[in-house]
């Protein structure tokens, strides 16, 4: 009997399967399944780790997206994940796959836009990796921190909770997804106010709302 293809279970079905194959270590407070992993570093502060990848032809079209906007988005989606946990982003490493014919100007504009956003939120880009390939791929890993016991987990949502969003929804057709502002300050404020759950809705309100209410009664 042939093995099932991943298209039969979808992205989130595959994540559920992958979660089974990686046991949590003793200092992993929260592993696969939220916007970021939560790791025990000391008694007063925990570390948040998240990674996101954007792929040419899947997540962006070079005919519509400038290098600067791609550099901004590649970091912004990671900062948004840290924000959704109520944390403060601190560091990032960047893996960049480029065709050999890519112009130096493209890479410069990409890095300058990413650096601008990093400075705005006090994030240091501390390393990464370069490789060559047939299309542009960028993967960013961001690290943040949060006080012990203050992380906001999506699985804490409860029946009768009020549901709210920050900012306005929609606009991807007008490339808003390439130039949005991560809600780091808002996430920190909401976490300190005691909200029960938060989630980054970069996959869309309806799809991500399902992850908040899944299994809740």
N, C-alpha and C positions, 0 to 999 in steps of 0.2 A: 504494500500500500504506500503510495507516494506521500512524502512529507508535505504538510500544509505550507502554503506561501504566506508571507507576512500580510499580504493584502487581504487575507481572509479574516484576520483578527484586528487589523488596524493598528495605529500607533500606540494607543493607550492599552490595547490588549497585549501588545508586544512588551510594553513597559511592565505590565503585571507579571508576564512570564519571566522577564529579566530579573525582576525583584526576587524571584524564588532562587535564582542561581548565585546570588551574592549575599552571603550571611553578614549580619551587622557585627562589627567589632565592639568591644566593651566601652569605647569612648564615642561611639556613634549614637547620639541621642535620637536622630531622625535621619534615615537614609533615603532610599529611592522613593519618590512619590509625592514630594511637595515642590515648591518653587526653588528651594535650596536645601542642601544637606545641613544638619546641625551637629556640630562636633564639640565635645567637651575638651576645653583647653585648660581651664583652671576653675576655681570655685566661684569667681565673680563674673567671668566673661566667657562666652562661647563663640565659636567660629562658624560662619556661614560660608558655604561653597556652592557655586552654581556654574553651569557651562551652557552656552548656546552656540549654535552654528548656523551661518547663512551660506547658501549655495547658489551660485549663478544658475539661472534657468529654473530654479525652484522657488527661491525666496526673493529674487530680484532679477530685473531685466536691465542690462547695461544701456539699453536704448532710452530707459526712463530714469535711471538712477545714476547720479554723479558719484565720483569717488568719495567726495566729502560726505555725502549723505550716507553712503555705505559705512564709512568709518564711524559716523555718529551712531547709526543703528546697531552696529555690531557690539558696541559697548553699552548702549542704552538698554537693550533688551536684557542684559545681565544685571545692570543696576536696578532695573525694574523688578527682577526676581528677588534681589536682596531687600528692596523696599517692601515687597509683599510679605516678607517675614518680620518686618518692623526693624530691620537692621540698618547699620551704617556701612556702606561699601568702603574698602580701604585699598585693596590691591587688585591688579588684573594681569594676566599673561595672555598673549595673543599668538595664535597659530594661523599663518597665512599661506595659502596655496595660490600660486600665480602662474599663468602661462608665461613662457620665456619672452614673448613679444610685448608683455605689459610695459607701459612706459613708466619711467622713474617718476614723472610728474603725477601719474595716477597714484602711485604708492605714497608720494609726499602729501598729496591732498587728502588721501585716506587717513594717514597718520596724524596730520595736523588737526583734522576734524575730531578724531578720537581723542587726541591730546587736549583739545579745547574743552570737550565734555568732561574728561577726567579731571582737569583742573577745577572746573566748576563745582564738582562734588568731592574734591579732596582725595581723589583716587590716584595712586601711582601705578603706572604700567611698568612692570619690573622684569619682563622677559617674554619668552615665547619660542616660536619655531617658524622657519621659512622652508617651503618646499615648492616644487614645480609640479604642474599638472595641466590638464586640458581646459580647465575652467577655474574661475576664481571662487575660492572657498575660504571663509574666515571663521575660526572658532575662538571664542573668548571665554576664559575661566575667570570668574570674579570671586574675591574673598572679602567677607565683611565680618563685622562683629556685633554682638548684642549682649546685653546684661543677662546673666544667668536667670532663667525663669521668665524672661520677657518675650521670647519668640512667639509670634502669632502663627499658629498652624491652621491649615485649611480644614483639617478634620475635626476642629473644635466647633464648627458650625452646628447650630441647634435649630430645631423646629421653632417657628415664630420669631426668629431673628429678623430684624429689618435688613434689607439689602440695599447698599448704596454704591455709587461709583465716584471716582474723582475725575474731574474734567468732563469733556464731552466725548460721546461715542461716534463711531463712523469716520469717514474720510479717507479710508485706505485707497479708494479709487483715485483720490487726489494726492496719493503718496504721503499721507500723514504718517504712515507706519515707518517712513524713512527719517522723520524729523520730529518725533515726539519727545517730550520731556519726562524722564523717569520721575516717579512720585516718591522720591526718597524722603523729603521733608514731611509729606503727608503721611507716609507709612510710619515714620517715627512718632508722629503726633497721635495717630490712631492707635498705635500699639500702647502708648503711654495712657491713652484714654480708656483702655480696657476692652477694645472690640474683641469679639470671640474668634473671628476667623478673617483671613484675607487671602486674596489670590491675584496673581497677575493675569490679566485677561487679553494677552496678546494673541491668543488663539481664537478670540471672539467671545462675546458675552455669553451666548447660549451654551456653547461647548464647555467653557470654563465654569459656568454656573453649575453645570451638572456635577463637576468634581466637588463642589461645595456641598451639594445636597445629596450626593450619592450615599445611600445607606442610612440617611438621617430620618428619624421619625419624631 
